[in-house]
């Protein structure tokens, strides 16, 4: 009996010693260090929001939580960062919903072309019961929690070096970089373009070297991508309005003390509110700067032609995103 008790004591001691460092620190209320990987440059709006989140998390924990933002894709693209979170090698990463579909197909509901009327509609959906359901399932599947949900990353439109896009036929044969998500690829294929998935940091050189004719982005992406140096036209197709956010290791987050969890959630909400307030102004300023740098911007008179062209994409993905009932629920959200 004594031998058994001694062995049990040793096993308990060993398990405590082998706990991850961040877990023992969290329980002791000591300093927690984490890394947030992001693919954009430090001046990009979402990176500025992430930096504000980090600052507020530090303030609300009296320096107890210290998060280091690594910008510019220095830790790889989003897919690599998500894999690192899932493997336990990274705590946080920038998220664009388009990169989540391969991990949990239900998230592709928010990637469908023209599914959102505008950014306010997107925010009501993603920050409401539908978003809670979809991202709750994502967390169960891959162990990544989404904070700062519903950050606008659109509407996204097409820039290219060949011609203005006014009707779907203008996209025919055009090689465009799209995000590495199946809905993006199929949507542009349905529109007649040649979709070319590649990581964000590769866009500029690919366009400069003629590997692609252009890409698609919200207006502030024109400045970050230096599209004005390699292309002339920006056409307001406004085809995607999928959300962004910050992905956090659920295991890391759940091991924090209740006080630290509450502080991080509050910091995320405050940074999101700042982003919302800043978004339209940044987009307008970027569009103005792109035009001053020589880009020609055009509206699209008949967007219904584009909507009709991508209807097969809805048919293909309806079952994967929860059925037409889920799609209709998004469309009906006020």
Secondary structure, DSSP 4 states (H G I P E B T S, - for coil): -HHHHHHHHHHHHHHHHTS-HHHHHHHHT--EEEEEE-SS-TTSHHHHHHHHHHHHHHHHTTTSEEEEEE-TTTT--HHHHHHHHHTTS-SEEEEEGGGSTTT-GGGGGGTSTT-SSSHHHHHHHHTSHHHHHHHHHHHHHHSEEEEEEEEE---EEEEESS---SSGGGGTT-EEEE-S-HHHHHHHHHTT-EEEE--GGGHHHHHHTTS-SEEEE-HHHHHHTTHHHH--EEEEEEEE--EEEEEEEHHHHHTS-HHHHHHHHHHHHHHHHHHHHHHHHHHHHHHHHHHHTT-EEEE-S-THHHHHHTHHHHHHHTTTTT-HHHHHHHHH--
